[in-house]
Amino acid sequence: MVNFSELHAQNHKITELSNVFLYLIRERSMCDTECARGLFFEYVNKVREHVELVDAQLCAQLIKSQDRDLKNLADRFLSGSTEIKRIFAAYLKDWCNERKRELTIADHDAFVADTNQMFSLVLERIQRETEHLYPSVRRLEPAAAA
């Protein structure tokens, strides 16, 4: 059974981390702080965990359905996950050293622009999940909505 309160808590945490980090990095000197690095890598981990959970639980459940529309919805989300993971990996490669847990910012303006774009992509995905994916899964499991 899908735990929607856990998914909503993850969504809230990702949104909160996104908002705080985006506010913080407007000032170049803040990008090099331990606090900013901590927020950034917490965000990275939370996004990865969330996408994996949604793919493994929600999309997998919809794919098992006999309803073609639900299977297509799951396929679209899984394709979107693959694309987000690809874009996210390229973004991380450009702007950080994950092994050392460091941000590698040579061009602050480009970093802020890319970060705004990447974070917006993730937030748009969360919104689509909330508006389309969660209601579809709830219809399959009426007890999960309680």
C-alpha positions as a Markdown table, in Angstrom:
| # | Residue | x | y | z |
|---|---|---|---|---|
| 1 | Met | 0.0 | 0.0 | 0.0 |
| 2 | Val | 1.2 | 3.5 | -0.9 |
| 3 | Asn | 1.9 | 5.9 | 2.0 |
| 4 | Phe | 0.7 | 9.2 | 0.6 |
| 5 | Ser | 1.6 | 11.1 | 3.7 |
| 6 | Glu | 5.2 | 10.0 | 3.3 |
| 7 | Leu | 5.1 | 11.2 | -0.4 |
| 8 | His | 3.6 | 14.5 | 0.6 |
| 9 | Ala | 6.2 | 14.9 | 3.3 |
| 10 | Gln | 9.0 | 14.2 | 0.8 |
| 11 | Asn | 7.4 | 16.8 | -1.6 |
| 12 | His | 7.3 | 19.4 | 1.2 |
| 13 | Lys | 10.9 | 18.8 | 2.2 |
| 14 | Ile | 12.2 | 18.9 | -1.4 |
| 15 | Thr | 10.2 | 22.2 | -2.0 |
| 16 | Glu | 11.5 | 23.7 | 1.3 |
| 17 | Leu | 15.2 | 22.7 | 0.5 |
| 18 | Ser | 14.8 | 24.1 | -3.0 |
| 19 | Asn | 13.4 | 27.4 | -1.8 |
| 20 | Val | 16.0 | 27.9 | 0.9 |
| 21 | Phe | 18.9 | 26.9 | -1.4 |
| 22 | Leu | 17.8 | 29.2 | -4.2 |
| 23 | Tyr | 17.5 | 32.1 | -1.8 |
| 24 | Leu | 20.9 | 31.4 | -0.3 |
| 25 | Ile | 22.8 | 31.1 | -3.6 |
| 26 | Arg | 21.8 | 34.5 | -4.9 |
| 27 | Glu | 24.8 | 35.8 | -2.9 |
| 28 | Arg | 28.0 | 34.3 | -4.4 |
| 29 | Ser | 29.8 | 34.2 | -1.0 |
| 30 | Met | 27.1 | 31.9 | 0.4 |
| 31 | Cys | 27.7 | 29.2 | -2.2 |
| 32 | Asp | 31.0 | 28.3 | -0.6 |
| 33 | Thr | 29.6 | 27.7 | 2.9 |
| 34 | Glu | 29.2 | 24.4 | 4.6 |
| 35 | Cys | 25.5 | 25.2 | 5.2 |
| 36 | Ala | 24.9 | 25.7 | 1.4 |
| 37 | Arg | 26.8 | 22.4 | 0.6 |
| 38 | Gly | 24.8 | 20.6 | 3.2 |
| 39 | Leu | 21.5 | 21.9 | 1.9 |
| 40 | Phe | 22.5 | 21.1 | -1.7 |
| 41 | Phe | 23.5 | 17.5 | -1.0 |
| 42 | Glu | 20.5 | 16.9 | 1.2 |
| 43 | Tyr | 18.3 | 18.1 | -1.7 |
| 44 | Val | 20.1 | 15.8 | -4.2 |
| 45 | Asn | 19.6 | 12.8 | -1.9 |
| 46 | Lys | 15.9 | 13.7 | -1.3 |
| 47 | Val | 15.2 | 14.1 | -5.0 |
| 48 | Arg | 16.8 | 10.8 | -5.8 |
| 49 | Glu | 15.0 | 9.0 | -3.0 |
| 50 | His | 11.6 | 10.5 | -4.0 |
| 51 | Val | 11.9 | 9.6 | -7.7 |
| 52 | Glu | 13.0 | 6.1 | -6.9 |
| 53 | Leu | 10.0 | 5.7 | -4.5 |
| 54 | Val | 7.5 | 7.0 | -7.0 |
| 55 | Asp | 8.9 | 4.8 | -9.7 |
| 56 | Ala | 9.0 | 1.7 | -7.6 |
| 57 | Gln | 5.7 | 2.0 | -5.8 |
| 58 | Leu | 3.3 | 4.2 | -7.8 |
| 59 | Cys | 4.3 | 3.6 | -11.4 |
| 60 | Ala | 4.8 | -0.1 | -10.7 |
| 61 | Gln | 1.3 | -0.3 | -9.3 |
| 62 | Leu | -0.2 | 1.5 | -12.3 |
| 63 | Ile | 1.6 | -0.7 | -14.7 |
| 64 | Lys | 0.0 | -3.8 | -13.2 |
| 65 | Ser | -3.4 | -2.3 | -13.8 |
| 66 | Gln | -5.6 | -3.7 | -16.6 |
| 67 | Asp | -6.5 | -0.1 | -17.6 |
| 68 | Arg | -4.6 | 1.0 | -20.6 |
| 69 | Asp | -4.8 | 4.7 | -19.7 |
| 70 | Leu | -3.2 | 4.0 | -16.3 |
| 71 | Lys | -0.5 | 2.0 | -17.9 |
| 72 | Asn | 0.2 | 4.8 | -20.3 |
| 73 | Leu | 0.3 | 7.3 | -17.4 |
| 74 | Ala | 2.9 | 5.1 | -15.6 |
| 75 | Asp | 4.9 | 4.8 | -18.8 |
| 76 | Arg | 4.9 | 8.6 | -19.2 |
| 77 | Phe | 6.1 | 9.1 | -15.7 |
| 78 | Leu | 8.8 | 6.5 | -16.0 |
| 79 | Ser | 10.0 | 8.1 | -19.2 |
| 80 | Gly | 10.0 | 11.4 | -17.4 |
| 81 | Ser | 12.0 | 9.9 | -14.6 |
| 82 | Thr | 14.6 | 8.7 | -17.0 |
| 83 | Glu | 14.9 | 12.1 | -18.5 |
| 84 | Ile | 15.0 | 13.9 | -15.2 |
| 85 | Lys | 17.7 | 11.5 | -14.0 |
| 86 | Arg | 19.8 | 12.2 | -17.1 |
| 87 | Ile | 19.4 | 15.9 | -16.8 |
| 88 | Phe | 20.1 | 15.8 | -13.1 |
| 89 | Ala | 23.3 | 13.8 | -13.6 |
| 90 | Ala | 24.5 | 16.3 | -16.2 |
| 91 | Tyr | 23.7 | 19.2 | -13.9 |
| 92 | Leu | 25.6 | 17.5 | -11.0 |
| 93 | Lys | 28.6 | 16.7 | -13.2 |
| 94 | Asp | 28.7 | 20.4 | -14.2 |
| 95 | Trp | 28.4 | 21.9 | -10.7 |
| 96 | Cys | 29.6 | 19.6 | -8.0 |
| 97 | Asn | 32.0 | 16.9 | -7.0 |
| 98 | Glu | 29.7 | 14.4 | -5.3 |
| 99 | Arg | 32.5 | 12.3 | -3.9 |
| 100 | Lys | 34.1 | 15.2 | -2.1 |
| 101 | Arg | 30.7 | 16.8 | -1.4 |
| 102 | Glu | 31.8 | 20.1 | -2.9 |
| 103 | Leu | 30.2 | 22.6 | -5.2 |
| 104 | Thr | 32.4 | 23.5 | -8.1 |
| 105 | Ile | 31.2 | 27.0 | -9.2 |
| 106 | Ala | 33.4 | 28.8 | -11.8 |
| 107 | Asp | 30.6 | 31.0 | -13.2 |
| 108 | His | 28.1 | 32.0 | -10.4 |
| 109 | Asp | 25.5 | 33.5 | -12.8 |
| 110 | Ala | 25.5 | 30.3 | -14.9 |
| 111 | Phe | 25.2 | 28.2 | -11.8 |
| 112 | Val | 22.3 | 30.2 | -10.5 |
| 113 | Ala | 20.5 | 30.0 | -13.9 |
| 114 | Asp | 21.1 | 26.2 | -14.2 |
| 115 | Thr | 20.1 | 25.6 | -10.6 |
| 116 | Asn | 16.9 | 27.6 | -11.1 |
| 117 | Gln | 16.1 | 25.6 | -14.2 |
| 118 | Met | 16.9 | 22.2 | -12.6 |
| 119 | Phe | 15.0 | 22.9 | -9.4 |
| 120 | Ser | 12.0 | 24.1 | -11.5 |
| 121 | Leu | 12.0 | 20.9 | -13.4 |
| 122 | Val | 11.9 | 18.9 | -10.2 |
| 123 | Leu | 9.1 | 21.0 | -8.7 |
| 124 | Glu | 7.1 | 20.7 | -12.0 |
| 125 | Arg | 7.5 | 16.9 | -11.7 |
| 126 | Ile | 6.2 | 17.0 | -8.1 |
| 127 | Gln | 3.2 | 19.1 | -9.2 |
| 128 | Arg | 2.4 | 16.6 | -12.0 |
| 129 | Glu | 2.7 | 13.7 | -9.5 |
| 130 | Thr | 0.3 | 15.4 | -7.1 |
| 131 | Glu | -2.2 | 16.4 | -9.7 |
| 132 | His | -2.2 | 13.3 | -11.9 |
| 133 | Leu | -0.3 | 10.3 | -10.5 |
| 134 | Tyr | -1.5 | 10.3 | -6.9 |
| 135 | Pro | -5.2 | 10.6 | -7.8 |
| 136 | Ser | -4.9 | 7.7 | -10.3 |
| 137 | Val | -3.2 | 5.4 | -7.7 |
| 138 | Arg | -5.8 | 6.4 | -5.1 |
| 139 | Arg | -8.6 | 5.3 | -7.5 |
| 140 | Leu | -6.9 | 1.9 | -7.6 |
| 141 | Glu | -6.6 | 1.6 | -3.9 |
| 142 | Pro | -9.5 | 3.3 | -2.2 |
| 143 | Ala | -8.2 | 2.3 | 1.2 |
| 144 | Ala | -5.0 | 4.2 | 0.6 |
| 145 | Ala | -6.8 | 7.5 | 0.5 |
| 146 | Ala | -8.1 | 7.1 | 4.1 |
